[in-house]
Amino acid sequence: MKFDINKEHNKLSYRKSNDSTIGNILIPYLKAYGLIEKYHASRAKQIWYDTMGPKISSYTKNIYVKKRKLYITISSSSLRQEISFSKDKIKKFINDEIGEEFLKGVIIW
């Protein structure tokens, strides 16, 4: 049996073009079953904790998404005031990380 390098190369190139990331496969299913909102809400909370780091995250008492608004409860009043000046930046950053315009606003209390 003769080994044909071109034939094997064509097989490999066919397989590579068929590869997809798990996100590209999963997102259409989440949309189809109406779970994309919950996925984005969970992702927004995770982005908050990852971005703010352990110091600010330790002052975060509660965080949730309701009607596309991110509600954040901060226990320190001075930190709450400082973060409230950056609400638009936080919203833009989280939306950029999610990849679409998911959040309509950020409420800090």
Beta strands, then each sheet from edge to edge (+ up, - down):
strand 1: 60-66
strand 2: 69-74
strand 3: 105-108
sheet 1: 1+ 2- 3-
end
